[in-house]
Amino acid sequence: MHCLPFTLKRAHYASLKVLRPFTLPLDLTPARFDLLYALHLNRYHRPFQWWLARVLGVTRATVCKMIGALRRLGMIELSIDGKNVHARRISLTRLGRKRFARALKIVRRGKIEAMIRGAWRRMELSRRETGYIVDEVINIVQRYSRGIDEFAVLYRHPRQLSVT
């Protein structure tokens, strides 16, 4: 695996680890909070299930599982749109609006941001450690570049070489 997608994946899991303590007392997960947020933004339109899948960037099966879990908790309700049984509209119940409002207050009060800042502070290196790392990198570059002058011909473009 390339290091960039691996790093993004690890950052995503780290953010979930930070967010879970705030959402678990409300019977939510970060993914369920995202779904409730999308419903909150479109509370007057009662969106379709397929639209939520597109907005959240997940498969329709994943949205179906999340909707089933939230429905069992009593946070959302489904309604059939017309004759098509598969076109289901989703809306928040009163309990869902209450729980979402509590979770949103936590976000707006800055508790999550404070938790993230605290985690960053714990990860920061001291100035002395940073100085040691910079010195080590400088030494490695100096060792590597010491012998390049002797082999400069090898690093030139073929057109720059002069045959005498």
C-alpha positions, 0 to 999 in steps of 0.5 A: 500500500502506498504511504499516502492512502495508508496515512489518510486511513490512519488519520480517519481512524484516529479521528473516529477514536477521538469522536466516539466518547462524545457520541456514544452516550447519545447512542450515536456513532460518527457515521450516524451523526453524519447521516443525522446532520445530512437529514438536519440540513434537509429537514424540510425536504425529507430526502430519499435514501439513495440521495443520502448514500450519494451525499455521504459517499457510501454505498446504499447498503451501508446507508440501509444498515445505518437507517435500520439501526437509527430506526430501531433506536427511534431516531428516524422514520421512513415513509413510502413515496407514492406507489414505488416501495423502494423510494423511501423518504427519511425524516428525523423523529422528535427523539432524533432531533433531540439527540442530534441537537445535543451532539451538535452542542458538543461540537459547537462548544469546542470540546472536540476541537480542544480534544484534538488540540490536546492530542496534537500537543502530546504528539509534538516534539520538544525543541531539543528532539527536533534539533537532534532530528534536523542535525541527523538529517543534515549529516546524512545529506552531507555524507551522501553529497560528499562523493557526488563530485567524483561521479558528476559525469554519471549524473549529467544528461547524455547531451552534456557529455563531451566525447574527446 
